Every structure is written in C-alpha cells, then in structure tokens.
Amino acid sequence: MRRLILGLILLSVNSVYAYADFVYDDHGKRDPFVPLVSSAGMIVTYDEDLAVNDLVLEGIVTDPSGDNMAIVNGKIVKANDTIGPYHVEKIAFDHVEFLKGTEKFILKIKNGGM
C-alpha cells in the first residue's frame, strides 16, 4: 500500500513539472483561455491587441457624396473612426486605408467571384 501511495505521489509531481514547461502558442489569435467576461459581468474587449491580420473587411457601402462606410470585424466604420489601434484614413469603393502611428495598411475587399 505504501508503494502505491508513493507511486501516485511521484506520478502527480511529474505531471506538475510537465505542465510547468507548457507554453501556449496562440498563432497570433486571441488566447481561448482568457475570459471574455470579467468577474463583474462586463464584456472584456481586446481591441488594443488587434493585429492587422485580425482585421476583416466584410463590406463597403459607397455614397455619391463620398461618405463611404465599411464593415470591419462586424463594426460599421467611416473615415476618421478607429478600430482598436487603427485609424480609418480612407474608404474607397474596393479598399479601406488604415493608419497605426505612421504605418499605413490597406485592406482590400475580397471578390466573391461574382
């Protein structure tokens, strides 16, 4: 019985060390182990952690007067809006130009083969 208990203790100690060496690789995506709701019940946003690869241009609505709008990550944005750390500089009929500091990023709409 003592050997069995000693064996279980050693096995559990080895398991703890195995987990201590584990590092989660998020591949640039949101860590699924980080909660989306705070303990106070508020929705937690990670907009400041957005990488340019996380931006998805879902659609563009053009207006003859030039007040174009775009749908980015499910949010409707217009020129001079911000999404996370990115400033919407210009919305054209086929792309959106973003600024992050002095860096410019262009997100083009994907043609659905129509």
C-alpha positions as CSV (number, residue, x, y, z in Angstrom):
1,M,0.0,0.0,0.0
2,R,2.9,2.4,0.8
3,R,4.4,1.7,-2.6
4,L,1.1,2.5,-4.3
5,I,0.8,5.8,-2.4
6,L,4.4,6.7,-3.1
7,G,4.0,5.9,-6.7
8,L,0.9,8.1,-7.0
9,I,2.7,11.0,-5.3
10,L,5.7,10.7,-7.7
11,L,3.3,10.5,-10.7
12,S,1.5,13.6,-9.6
13,V,4.7,15.5,-9.0
14,N,6.0,14.6,-12.5
15,S,2.7,15.8,-14.0
16,V,3.0,19.2,-12.4
17,Y,6.5,19.6,-13.8
18,A,5.2,18.7,-17.3
19,Y,2.6,21.4,-17.2
20,A,5.1,24.0,-15.9
21,D,7.1,23.7,-19.2
22,F,4.0,24.1,-21.4
23,V,3.7,27.4,-23.3
24,Y,0.5,28.1,-25.3
25,D,1.2,29.2,-28.9
26,D,-1.7,31.4,-30.0
27,H,-0.6,31.6,-33.6
28,G,-1.5,35.4,-33.5
29,K,-5.1,34.7,-32.4
30,R,-6.9,35.5,-29.2
31,D,-6.0,33.2,-26.4
32,P,-9.1,31.0,-25.8
33,F,-8.1,30.6,-22.1
34,V,-8.5,34.3,-21.5
35,P,-12.1,35.1,-20.3
36,L,-14.4,37.3,-22.5
37,V,-16.4,38.4,-19.5
38,S,-15.0,40.0,-16.3
39,S,-15.8,38.8,-12.8
40,A,-18.1,41.8,-12.6
41,G,-20.1,40.6,-15.6
42,M,-18.7,43.2,-18.1
43,I,-17.6,42.2,-21.6
44,V,-13.9,42.4,-21.9
45,T,-12.5,43.8,-25.2
46,Y,-9.0,43.3,-26.5
47,D,-9.2,45.9,-29.3
48,E,-5.8,47.3,-28.4
49,D,-4.3,43.8,-29.1
50,L,-5.6,43.7,-32.6
51,A,-3.0,42.9,-35.3
52,V,-3.6,44.0,-38.8
53,N,-4.1,40.3,-39.7
54,D,-7.1,40.3,-37.3
55,L,-8.9,43.0,-39.4
56,V,-11.6,41.5,-41.7
57,L,-13.1,43.8,-44.3
58,E,-16.6,42.4,-44.7
59,G,-18.2,45.1,-46.9
60,I,-18.1,48.6,-48.2
61,V,-21.1,51.0,-48.8
62,T,-20.3,53.8,-51.2
63,D,-22.1,57.1,-51.2
64,P,-22.1,59.6,-54.2
65,S,-21.2,62.4,-51.8
66,G,-18.2,60.5,-50.6
67,D,-19.5,59.5,-47.1
68,N,-18.5,55.9,-47.6
69,M,-18.8,53.3,-44.8
70,A,-17.2,49.9,-44.3
71,I,-17.9,46.9,-42.2
72,V,-14.8,45.7,-40.4
73,N,-14.9,42.9,-37.9
74,G,-18.7,43.3,-37.7
75,K,-18.5,47.0,-36.9
76,I,-19.7,49.8,-39.2
77,V,-16.9,52.4,-39.6
78,K,-16.4,55.6,-41.6
79,A,-13.4,57.8,-42.3
80,N,-11.7,59.1,-39.1
81,D,-13.1,56.3,-36.9
82,T,-10.9,53.9,-35.0
83,I,-10.9,50.2,-34.6
84,G,-8.5,49.1,-31.9
85,P,-5.2,50.9,-32.5
86,Y,-6.1,51.6,-36.2
87,H,-7.3,54.9,-37.5
88,V,-9.6,54.7,-40.6
89,E,-8.0,57.1,-43.0
90,K,-9.9,56.5,-46.2
91,I,-12.7,54.2,-47.5
92,A,-12.7,53.7,-51.3
93,F,-15.0,51.5,-53.4
94,D,-12.7,48.5,-53.1
95,H,-10.4,49.0,-50.1
96,V,-10.0,50.7,-46.7
97,E,-6.8,52.5,-45.7
98,F,-5.8,52.4,-42.0
99,L,-3.1,54.2,-40.1
100,K,-1.4,52.9,-37.0
101,G,1.0,55.6,-36.0
102,T,2.8,56.4,-39.2
103,E,2.3,53.0,-40.8
104,K,-0.3,52.7,-43.5
105,F,-2.2,49.4,-44.1
106,I,-4.6,48.8,-47.0
107,L,-7.3,46.2,-46.6
108,K,-8.9,45.2,-49.9
109,I,-12.4,43.7,-50.3
110,K,-12.4,40.1,-51.5
111,N,-14.3,39.5,-54.6
112,G,-16.7,36.6,-54.1
113,G,-16.4,35.5,-57.7
114,M,-19.4,37.4,-58.9
